Amino acid sequence: MTNDKLVEELRHCGEALIKVADALCKKTQEPTKEAVTFEEVRGALALKIQNGNSEQVRALLEKYGGAKLSDIDASKYEALMKDVEEI
């Protein structure tokens, strides 16, 4: 292999490494989404109830498997919050 070919291959490898490094930096800089907490859901539900939406809140709780918020699995809080916002 000639020197020109070696230099070309080294540059190609270097460019590939830069792309990988850029991708890794971008991935680590993306903010992680925080999980919706029990308190956030409880507060949102309380506001809806105060605004006269008790029946809709009760229906949502049943939809997600409970008669009260503590009956509902925390993994469902994000979806529940989206539904609460639609009331």
Contact map, one row per residue, 1 for C-alpha under 8 A:
111011000000000000000000000000000000000000000000000000000000000000000000000000000000000
111111000000000000000000000000000000000000000000000000000000000000000000000000000000000
111111100000000000000000000000000000000000000000000000000000000000000000000000000000000
011111110000000000000000000000000000000000000000000000000000000000000000000000000000000
111111111000000000000000000000000000000000000000000000000000000000000000000000000000000
111111111100000000000000000000000000000000000000000000000000000000000000000000000000000
001111111110000000000000000000000000000000000000000000000000000000000000000000000000000
000111111111000000000000000000000000000000000000000000000000000000000000000000000000000
000011111111100000000000000000000000000000000000000000000000000000000000000000000000000
000001111111110000000000000000000000000000000000000000000000000000000000000000000000000
000000111111111000000000000000000000000000000000000000000000000000000000000000000000000
000000011111111100000000000000000000000000000000000000000000000000000000000000000000000
000000001111111110000000000000000000000000000000000000000000000000000000000000000000000
000000000111111111000000000000000000000000000000000000000000000000000000000000000000000
000000000011111111100000000000000000000000000000000000000000000000000000000000000000000
000000000001111111110000000000000000000000000000000000000000000000000000000000000000000
000000000000111111111000000000000000000000000000000000000000000000000000000000000000000
000000000000011111111100000000000000000000000000000000000000000000000000000000000000000
000000000000001111111110000000000000000000000000000000000000000000000000000000000000000
000000000000000111111111000000000000000000000000000000000000000000000000000000000000000
000000000000000011111111100000000000000000000000000000000000000000000000000000000000000
000000000000000001111111110000000000000000000000000000000000000000000000000000000000000
000000000000000000111111111000000000000000000000000000000000000000000000000000000000000
000000000000000000011111111100000000000000000000000000000000000000000000000000000000000
000000000000000000001111111110000000000000000000000000000000000000000000000000000000000
000000000000000000000111111111000000000000000000000000000000000000000000000000000000000
000000000000000000000011111111000000000000000000000000000000000000000000000000000000000
000000000000000000000001111111100000000000000000000000000000000000000000000000000000000
000000000000000000000000111111100000000000000000000000000000000000000000000000000000000
000000000000000000000000011111110000000000000000000000000000000000000000000000000000000
000000000000000000000000000111111000000000000000000000000000000000000000000000000000000
000000000000000000000000000001111100000000000000000000000000000000000000000000000000000
000000000000000000000000000000111110000000000000000000000000000000000000000000000000000
000000000000000000000000000000011111000000000000000000000000000000000000000000000000000
000000000000000000000000000000001111100000000000000000000000000000000000000001000000000
000000000000000000000000000000000111110110000000000000000000000000000000000011000000000
000000000000000000000000000000000011111110000000000000000000000000000000010010000000000
000000000000000000000000000000000001111111000000000000000000000000001000010010000000000
000000000000000000000000000000000000111111100000000000000000000000000000000000000000000
000000000000000000000000000000000001111111110000000000000000000000000000000000000000000
000000000000000000000000000000000001111111111000000000000000000000000000000010011000000
000000000000000000000000000000000000011111111100000000000000000000001000000000000000000
000000000000000000000000000000000000001111111110000000000000000000000000000000000000000
000000000000000000000000000000000000000111111111000000000000000000000000000000001001000
000000000000000000000000000000000000000011111111100000001000000000000000000000000001000
000000000000000000000000000000000000000001111111110000000000000000000000000000000000000
000000000000000000000000000000000000000000111111111000000000000000000000000000000000000
000000000000000000000000000000000000000000011111111111001000000000000000000000000001001
000000000000000000000000000000000000000000001111111111001000000000000000000000000000000
000000000000000000000000000000000000000000000111111111000000000000000000000000000000000
000000000000000000000000000000000000000000000011111110000000000000000000000000000000000
000000000000000000000000000000000000000000000001111111000000000000000000000000000000000
000000000000000000000000000000000000000000000001111111111000000000000000000000000000001
000000000000000000000000000000000000000000000001110111111100000000000000000000000000000
000000000000000000000000000000000000000000000000000011111110000000000000000000000000000
000000000000000000000000000000000000000000000000000011111111000000000000000000000000001
000000000000000000000000000000000000000000001001100011111111100000000000000000000001000
000000000000000000000000000000000000000000000000000001111111110000100000000000000000000
000000000000000000000000000000000000000000000000000000111111111000000000000000000000000
000000000000000000000000000000000000000000000000000000011111111100000000000000010011000
000000000000000000000000000000000000000000000000000000001111111111111001000000000000000
000000000000000000000000000000000000000000000000000000000111111111100000000000000000000
000000000000000000000000000000000000000000000000000000000011111111000000000000000000000
000000000000000000000000000000000000000000000000000000000001111111000001000100010000000
000000000000000000000000000000000000000000000000000000000000111111100011000000000000000
000000000000000000000000000000000000000000000000000000000000111111111111000000000000000
000000000000000000000000000000000000000000000000000000000100110011111010000000000000000
000000000000000000000000000000000000000000000000000000000000100001111111000000000000000
000000000000000000000000000000000000010001000000000000000000100001111111000000000000000
000000000000000000000000000000000000000000000000000000000000000001011111100000000000000
000000000000000000000000000000000000000000000000000000000000000011111111100000000000000
000000000000000000000000000000000000000000000000000000000000100111011111110110000000000
000000000000000000000000000000000000000000000000000000000000000000000111111110000000000
000000000000000000000000000000000000110000000000000000000000000000000001111110000000000
000000000000000000000000000000000000000000000000000000000000000000000000111111000000000
000000000000000000000000000000000000000000000000000000000000000100000001111111110000000
000000000000000000000000000000000001110010000000000000000000000000000001111111111000000
000000000000000000000000000000000011000000000000000000000000000000000000001111111100000
000000000000000000000000000000000000000000000000000000000000000000000000000111111110000
000000000000000000000000000000000000000010000000000000000001000100000000000111111111000
000000000000000000000000000000000000000010010000000000000000000000000000000011111111100
000000000000000000000000000000000000000000000000000000000000000000000000000001111111110
000000000000000000000000000000000000000000000000000000000001000000000000000000111111111
000000000000000000000000000000000000000000011001000000001001000000000000000000011111111
000000000000000000000000000000000000000000000000000000000000000000000000000000001111111
000000000000000000000000000000000000000000000000000000000000000000000000000000000111111
000000000000000000000000000000000000000000000001000010010000000000000000000000000011111
